[in-house]
Amino acid sequence: MRDIKIVLTVSAVALLTGCTTVGPDFQRPAASTDGSYAMAGDPAASQVVTLASSSSAARQWWTSFNSAELNTLVEQALKGNPTLHQSDAVLARVSALERAQRGDSGPRAALSGETQRERINTAAFGIEGFPSPTINIFSLGTNLKYDLDLFGGERRKDETATARTEAQRQRTDAAYLNLTGAVVSRAIELAALRGQLGALDGIIKVDNETVEMIRRGVQAGGEAAAAVNPAEAQLAEDQARRPVILRRIATARHALALLVGQTPAAWSAPEIDLSDLTPPGAIPVSLPSELVRKRPDILAAEADLHAARASIGVAEAARYPSLSLDASFVLTALHPEDLFQYDSSGWSFGPAVSAPLFNGGAFKARRQAAEAAALEADATYRQTVLSAFAQVADLLSALSTDRELIDAQTRARDVAAENARLASLGYQNGAGSLIQVIDAQRQSQRAQLASIEAEALLRADMAALFVATASDWRGE
């Protein structure tokens, strides 16, 4: 009874004062006040990262690596990737549904026409002895209807549809951004694998030379026949690595074909060298307060929250009366030639009111469900923001040490290579042992491959940071 009184009171106020809009109005979540992404104790930000307010997004960010082949590869993916086509189609569908909702919210008109053959039962009207005639009835009419939307239910529906369109628009942007990141990441991986394969081929060549050197020593009587076994074992071990790298190369090439929307048989991956992918000199990174206003997954979660809040108003408005203006005009005649005469016309006009009386608590339950959905969307939004900040913080920490890692691995590679050279030279001159030669070569091999991995890691982390900070993928 109390709910009915509230409904009647609000309805009376709405009729007297004009239309109102029930349900909570949406307010954007406040932006973060953090001035940095780093946790206390994190390494200092890399010098290649520019963290400043109002930093401009990098247009076509992948061009920062200064590789024409990489640029072409990304452009191919942007044009041919089916996932992007799917995302564009979803956006077109959601946009059309928004327009349909707005059309349903406005005045509606319908035209109808009908032809009937009817037998009139005169006995049913108490007329005895009068034959029941069979007649033809022709009618043509139109009907107009306009919902005054006193409590804003239709306006909240429009608002919900607009927010859902915006959410999908942001998801489409995220799909484009993520695709560019995936293409660059795969290209870096492929370049690194090709570099490792080239290095491994050089290592196998050195292994063969070592085996031949030992065999010459055996033939000269300076070594036992078994002395060649460790070197041959090392050669076999290095040769066994080659099929593994070849398999990873094939997988990376096939993955690139998938990203550009081609079958492996109809497309060939470009042969990009890791040295051709020049690390960018600077990466613009927005402050946390700005990231929440530009990263598409955060904006999509915000739009979802907006839609969920508006849906509360839709559920609330359904509990109140509705008022519409209806009008109709109908032409009815027994003969077609009489249809458009004035005497055949009829019309009606007036307001129509309907109000829910009893529904077993369904309306109240729907509002409660809408409120719970809004709480869910709010939690999803907050989790999306936290995940984004953590991702950026991870990448900033990684980049702060990537340069140091490259420098250390480069020094280790050069020292190990020189040590292997000296060990081999000493062994040939009788000043060293075979074990020293093999150990030195193993250290040199590991250092050489690790150096390539470090170079690839720096480039991959840079590409990931571009994506994580929502650098623009568009060219305009």
Summary of the structure (lengths in Angstrom):
residues: 476
radius of gyration: 37.6
end to end distance: 60.6
largest distance: 139.4
contacts: 1437
relative contact order: 0.17
helix: 64%
strand: 11%
